[in-house]
C-alpha cells in the first residue's frame, strides 16, 4: 500500500507541474494573439493611406507617359 501512495503522489506532482506548464503556455499564447491583433489593427489603419499613395504615384506616371507620348 505505501508503494501505491508514493506512486499516486508522484502522479499528482506530475499533473501539477504539467498544469503549470500549460498555464504558462496559455499566457504566452494570449500575449502572441494580442500582439497579432495589434499588428492587424495597425495594418488596416494605414491600408487606405498606402493605397491612396500608390494610386497617386501610378496616376502621375501614367499621365507623364501619356503626355510624353503625345508630344
Buried (B, 14 or more C-beta within 10 A) or exposed (E): EEEEEEEEEEEEEEEEEEEEEEEEEEEEEEEEEEEEEEEEEEEEEEEEEEEEEEEEEEEEEEEEEEEEEEE
